[in-house]
Amino acid sequence: MDTRTTLPPGGSFYNIVLELQQNKQEASILYEDNGVTRANGIITSIFEKDGKQWMRLNDETDVAIDTLYAVNGTFTSDYSEC
């Protein structure tokens, strides 16, 4: 049986993102950007913009944390594409 790690309904990736950033660990993410988009990199900063929490990868990609579907194999509870 295949299983996957999921956030609880309404959960946030913020603490996972913060820990990865603090430990300078690689992040593999899926997020919404006019379709599901994949990115990888070191999270160089976490910041607020337009009332939302954002993260920046070392390639200068900015991603709103609330648009994340998955981080390092942990998924939102409502993501069903894989």
N, C-alpha and C positions, 0 to 999 in steps of 0.2 A: 504494500500500500504506500503510495506517495503521500508525503505530508510536507507542509511548508509552514514556516513561521509567519504569523500575522500579528498585526497590531490589533488591540481590542477596538470594537466599533467606536468611532469618534476619536481614536488615538492619534498621536502626533509623532513624527519622526524627529522632533526637535532634540530630544535627549540623545538619540543615536548620533545625529549629525554633530552635536556639540562634543560628544566623546571622541568621534573620529577626528574632528578638527583639533582638539586639544592634544591627541596622541599622534597627530600628523600621519594618520593611516589612510590608505587608499579607500575611496568610496566608489562603488559601482552602483549607479542609480538608474531608475526609470522614472520619467516624469512627463507631464502633459505639456506639449508645445505644438499645438495644431496637429495632434496625434501623439502616440507614445514615442518618446525619444529616449535614447540610451546615452549615458555619459559616464566617464571614469576620470578620476583625478583626486588630488589632495584638496581638501576643503581649506582654503586660505583665510576665509573670514565668514562671519555670520553677522548680518546687519538687518536693520529695519528700514523699509522703504514703502511708502504709500500705505502705512498701517499694517504691513505684513512682514513676517520674518523671511529673510533671503539668505542664501549661501552662495559663495563664490568659489569656483574651482580654480586650480592653478593655471588653467588655460584661459582664464577670464570669463568663463561661462557663469552667468548668474541664474539661479533657479530659486523660485519661490518655494519654500518648504511645504506649503500647503498644496503644491502641485505634484508632489512626489507620490509615486505608486509603489516604489520599492527602493530599499537601501541595503546593499550587501546581503541579499537573500531574504530580507524581512519585507513583507508586503502589507498593503492596506487590506483590511478585512473584506472590502467590496471589490477588489481587483480580481478579475477572472480570466484574463487573457493567456495565462500560461498554466 
